[in-house]
Amino acid sequence: MVGLAVLTSAPAATDSGKPWLKLLLTSSLLVALAGCSSVAMVGNGNNADSADLPTISDGQLARLDEGSHHPAVQALLQRAEAARQQGNWSKVMSYLDQARQIQPRNAAIYYRQGWANLQMHQPAAAEQLLQRGLLYSQDDQLSNRIRALLADAMEQQGRLQDARQMRAQMRGAS
């Protein structure tokens, strides 16, 4: 409440030729309120593990919004799932891109984006995203699932030998 009283007196400072005072008071209030935030991060945002992955049903992702994530990322994954159910793949990718901007080293988001690209018959884009996800993955199960999608992307591009090698890496990593 003290901050609100300060803000209500700030416009008077603007009228007296001190607009910088209002800016200073407003930014101080925002900084103070930011420290009071009750939103907690789930994990450090950079490391995804198999608990963050959606389930697989018949080789396909069951849902895009499964797992435990930062609240903003979770909301975006829920929107991506709703868009997927409507068949709106451009919105799916938009929401997943936004989630990736929040957590740029979250391998599970790259995994979801790669899968979505495969559903849109864009195997080259899927491969690029999955390769990056593999770099960030620190979980063996997640890494193997990424490799499986990578192999599918390679097959869709006609690179059967590369796909076989990727599957061999999966068996060797298990």
C-alpha positions, 0 to 999 in steps of 0.5 A, a space after each residue: 500500500 505504501 507503493 500505491 501512495 507513492 505512485 499517486 503522488 508521483 504525477 504531481 512530481 511530473 507536473 513540477 518538471 520532474 518526470 524522472 522522479 515518476 520513472 524512478 518511483 515506478 521502477 523502484 516499485 516494480 523492482 520491489 514487487 518482483 522480489 515478492 513474486 510467488 511463482 517458483 521455477 520447477 527445476 533450473 529450466 535448463 535440464 529436462 529429464 524423462 519426467 518432463 516428456 509426454 507419453 508415447 502411444 503407438 510411436 506417437 506423442 499422446 499430448 504436448 502438455 505433459 510434464 513438469 515445467 516452469 508455469 509460463 512454459 506449462 501454459 504455452 504447452 497447454 495452448 500448443 496441445 489445444 492447437 494440435 487437437 484442432 489441427 492448427 500446426 502453425 499455432 502449435 509451432 508458435 507456442 512451442 517457439 515461445 516456450 523455447 524462448 523462455 527455456 532455450 536449453 530445455 531439450 524436451 521442448 526441442 523434442 516436442 518441436 521436432 515431433 511437430 515438424 515431423 507431423 507437418 512433413 518437415 523432416 529437415 527442420 525436425 532434424 535441426 531441432 532434434 540435433 539441438 535438443 540432443 546437445 542439451 539433453 542430460 537424460 538417457 531416456 530423453 536422448 534415446 527418444 530424440 534419437 528415435 525421432 532423428 532416425 525417423 526424420 532421416 528416413 523421411 529425407 531418404 537417408 536410410 543409412 544415417 537412420 540405421 546408424 542413429 538407431 544403432 546409437 540408441 541400442 548402444 546407449 541403452 
